[in-house]
């Protein structure tokens, strides 16, 4: 049976110790070492039981015994050694091949990893160049956008200034509007008061006019809006067909004579009194009286 691994030797072969002549100078030099070291090592390392009686002998007695010491003989089969060596070399070759395969696989793996890293490096370089190009384009766009932003800021500032001016103008216009509303309200109140007064006067005049028409032969005609025409008849018994025609305008809320068929000297004073008193009946009576007075002269 061939063992799987070589076995260590049970004992180390001994060589015959070399001893120079007793009269040599070298012997004097190495004798203390030989007596103390070699003797003890030989005695304690041999397969034979240690003879402690040798330790009590002096060096002159021990040296001849050391010179006569022979190495022990070991009987080892040469075929066994060959088989053991062949098995060891076979196992060594298998282990070596395994290590070679592992190193080759590791080398291939490392080469593949290096190729991948080189490819990634190339991709990164290409990406970096493209990123640099894009960065240049982006920087140009940023410069253009900065210029546009500056223009927009200037435009916004001008718009804000114009807005402030417009807000001031709008505030002034609001104040004017409020004042106009107040004035309009006052005017409306005055107009309503005048309309009421006019309606009251008109109702009074209608009653008086009916009386005057019967007594003085007065005829009232409304040809236009805000205008009345008064015609006086039966002024004298001698000339009953003689008549006086007077037109009065009421559009401006005060009385104004626009036409008179007869020149009456005191007509302006009578119109002024009419605007102060608002008494149309008295005005008509005074006009008839002045006309009759001038006709009788």
C-alpha positions in Angstrom: 0.0 0.0 0.0 1.3 3.4 -1.1 0.8 6.2 1.5 -0.8 9.5 0.4 2.0 11.6 1.8 5.6 11.0 2.7 6.3 10.0 6.3 9.1 11.8 8.2 12.1 9.8 9.3 12.0 8.6 12.9 15.7 9.3 13.4 18.4 11.4 11.7 21.4 9.5 10.2 24.6 10.1 12.1 27.9 10.8 10.5 31.1 9.5 11.8 32.6 12.3 13.9 35.9 13.6 12.6 38.6 14.0 15.2 42.1 15.4 14.5 45.2 14.2 16.2 45.5 14.7 19.9 48.7 16.8 19.5 46.9 19.2 17.0 46.3 22.8 18.0 42.7 22.6 16.6 41.9 19.9 19.1 42.9 22.2 21.9 40.5 24.8 20.5 37.4 22.6 19.9 38.0 20.1 22.7 35.9 22.0 25.3 33.0 22.3 22.8 33.3 18.7 21.9 33.3 17.6 25.4 30.4 19.7 26.5 28.1 19.9 23.4 28.7 17.0 21.1 28.9 14.4 23.8 25.6 15.5 25.3 23.8 15.7 22.0 25.0 12.3 20.9 24.1 10.7 24.1 20.6 12.1 24.3 19.7 11.8 20.6 20.6 8.1 20.0 18.0 5.4 20.0 19.8 3.5 22.8 19.1 4.5 26.3 21.2 7.2 27.8 24.2 6.0 29.8 24.5 8.5 32.5 27.8 7.0 33.5 29.4 8.7 30.6 28.7 12.0 32.0 31.0 11.3 34.9 34.0 10.5 32.6 36.6 13.1 31.7 37.2 14.3 28.2 40.2 12.1 27.5 38.1 9.0 28.1 35.1 10.3 26.0 36.9 11.4 22.8 37.9 7.8 21.8 34.3 6.7 22.3 33.0 9.5 20.1 35.5 8.7 17.4 34.3 5.1 17.4 30.6 6.1 17.2 28.8 4.8 14.1 25.5 6.0 12.7 22.6 3.7 13.1 21.5 1.7 10.1 17.9 2.0 8.7 16.4 -0.4 6.3 14.0 1.4 3.9 12.5 -0.2 0.8 13.4 1.7 -2.4 10.2 0.8 -4.3 8.2 2.3 -1.4 10.2 5.5 -1.7 9.7 5.6 -5.4 5.9 5.1 -5.1 5.8 7.7 -2.4 7.8 10.1 -4.5 5.6 9.5 -7.6 2.4 10.0 -5.6 3.8 13.2 -4.1 4.8 14.5 -7.6 1.4 13.5 -9.0 -0.4 15.4 -6.2 2.0 18.3 -6.7 1.3 18.4 -10.5 -2.4 18.3 -9.9 -2.2 21.1 -7.3 0.1 23.0 -9.7 -2.4 22.6 -12.6 -5.2 23.8 -10.3 -3.2 26.8 -9.3 -2.4 27.5 -13.0 -6.1 27.2 -14.0 -7.1 29.5 -11.1 -4.4 32.0 -12.1 -5.4 31.8 -15.7 -9.1 32.4 -14.8 -8.1 35.2 -12.6 -5.9 36.7 -15.3 -8.8 36.4 -17.8 -11.2 38.0 -15.3 -8.8 40.8 -14.6 -8.2 41.4 -18.4 -12.0 41.5 -18.9 -12.4 43.9 -16.0 -9.6 46.0 -17.4 -11.3 46.0 -20.8 -14.6 47.0 -19.2 -12.8 49.8 -17.3 -11.2 51.0 -20.5 -14.5 51.0 -22.3 -16.1 52.9 -19.4 -13.2 55.3 -19.5 -13.7 55.9 -23.2 -17.5 56.4 -22.6 -16.8 58.8 -19.8 -14.3 60.8 -21.9 -16.9 61.0 -24.7 -19.6 61.9 -22.3 -17.3 64.5 -20.8 -16.6 66.0 -24.2 -20.3 66.1 -25.0 -21.0 67.6 -21.6 -18.4 70.3 -22.2 -19.9 71.1 -25.6 -23.4 71.3 -24.0 -21.9 73.4 -21.2 -20.5 75.9 -23.7 -23.9 76.1 -25.4 -25.6 76.5 -22.1 -23.2 79.2 -21.0 -24.0 81.1 -24.3 -27.7 80.7 -23.7 -27.2 81.9 -20.1 -25.4 85.0 -21.4 -28.2 85.7 -23.9 -30.8 85.1 -21.1 -28.9 87.5 -18.8 -29.0 90.2 -21.4 -32.7 89.5 -22.0 -33.3 89.6 -18.3 -31.5 93.0 -18.1 -33.7 94.3 -20.9 -36.8 93.0 -19.1 -35.7 94.5 -15.8 -35.3 97.9 -17.5 -38.6 97.5 -19.2 -40.3 96.5 -15.9 -38.7 99.5 -14.2 -40.0 101.8 -16.9 -43.5 100.2 -16.7 -43.5 100.5 -12.9 -42.6 104.2 -13.2 -45.3 104.7 -15.8 -47.7 102.8 -13.5 -46.9 105.1 -10.6 -47.6 108.1 -12.9 -50.9 106.5 -14.1 -51.9 105.7 -10.5 -51.3 109.3 -9.5 -53.4 110.5 -12.5 -56.0 107.9 -11.7 -56.2 109.2 -8.1 -56.6 112.8 -9.4 -59.3 111.6 -11.8 -61.1 109.8 -9.0 -61.0 113.0 -6.9 -62.3 115.0 -9.9 -65.0 112.3 -10.5 -66.1 112.5 -6.9 -66.2 116.2 -7.1 -68.2 116.0 -10.3 -70.6 113.6 -8.7 -71.0 116.0 -5.9 -71.6 118.9 -8.2 -73.9 116.8 -10.3 -75.9 115.9 -7.2 -76.1 119.5 -6.3 -77.2 120.5 -9.8 -79.8 117.7 -9.9 -81.2 118.9 -6.6 -81.3 122.4 -8.0 -82.9 121.2 -11.2 -85.5 119.2 -9.3 -86.3 122.2 -7.2 -86.6 124.3 -10.3 -88.8 121.7 -12.0 -91.0 121.6 -9.0 -91.2 125.4 -8.9 -91.9 125.4 -12.6 -94.7 122.9 -12.3 -96.1 124.9 -9.3 -95.9 128.1 -11.3 -97.4 126.4 -14.3 -100.4 125.2 -12.3 -100.8 128.7 -10.9 -100.4 130.3 -14.2 -103.0 128.1 -15.8 -105.7 129.2 -13.4 -104.7 132.9 -13.8 -104.3 132.6 -17.6 -107.9 131.4 -17.9 -109.0 134.4 -16.0 -106.8 136.7 -18.1 -108.0 135.1 -21.3 -111.5 136.0 -20.4 -111.0 139.4 -19.0 -108.1 140.7 -21.2 -108.6 138.8 -24.4 -105.3 136.9 -23.8 -104.3 133.9 -25.9 -101.5 131.6 -24.9 -99.8 129.3 -27.6 -97.0 126.8 -27.1 -95.3 126.4 -30.5 -91.9 125.1 -29.2 -90.7 123.3 -26.1 -89.8 125.8 -23.3 -91.3 128.7 -25.3 -94.7 130.4 -24.8 -96.4 132.9 -27.1 -98.7 135.5 -25.5 -101.2 137.3 -27.8 -103.1 140.3 -26.3 -106.4 141.2 -28.1 -109.3 143.6 -27.4 -106.9 146.3 -26.3 -109.1 149.3 -27.3 -112.7 149.7 -28.2 -111.9 151.8 -31.3 -109.6 149.2 -32.8 -110.6 145.8 -31.4 -108.6 143.9 -33.9 -105.3 145.4 -32.7 -103.1 142.8 -31.0 -99.7 142.5 -29.3 -97.6 139.3 -29.7 -94.8 138.4 -27.2 -92.6 135.3 -27.1 -90.9 134.2 -23.8 -88.2 131.5 -23.6 -88.0 129.3 -20.5 -85.1 126.9 -21.5 -82.5 128.4 -19.2 -84.9 128.4 -16.2 -85.2 132.1 -16.3 -87.6 134.2 -18.4 -86.3 135.9 -21.6 -88.4 137.8 -24.2 -87.3 136.7 -27.7 -89.9 138.5 -29.7 -92.4 141.4 -29.2 -94.6 142.8 -32.0 -94.8 146.2 -30.3 -92.0 148.2 -28.8 -92.6 148.6 -25.1 -90.2 151.0 -23.4 -90.3 149.4 -20.0 -90.2 145.8 -21.2 -86.7 145.0 -19.9 -87.6 146.2 -16.4 -90.8 144.1 -16.5 -88.8 141.0 -17.5 -86.3 141.6 -14.7 -89.1 141.9 -12.2 -90.6 138.7 -13.6 -87.3 136.8 -13.0 -87.2 138.1 -9.4 -90.9 137.5 -8.5 -91.7 134.6 -10.8 -95.2 136.0 -11.1 -96.3 135.6 -14.7 -99.8 137.1 -14.1 -98.4 140.3 -12.8 -96.0 140.5 -15.7 -98.8 140.1 -18.2 -100.9 142.7 -16.5 -98.0 145.2 -16.5 -97.3 144.5 -20.2 -100.9 145.1 -21.1 -101.0 148.3 -19.0 -97.8 149.7 -20.6 -99.1 148.8 -24.1 -102.4 150.5 -23.5 -100.6 153.5 -22.1 -98.4 153.8 -25.2 -101.4 153.3 -27.5 -103.4 156.0 -25.8 -100.7 158.6 -26.2 
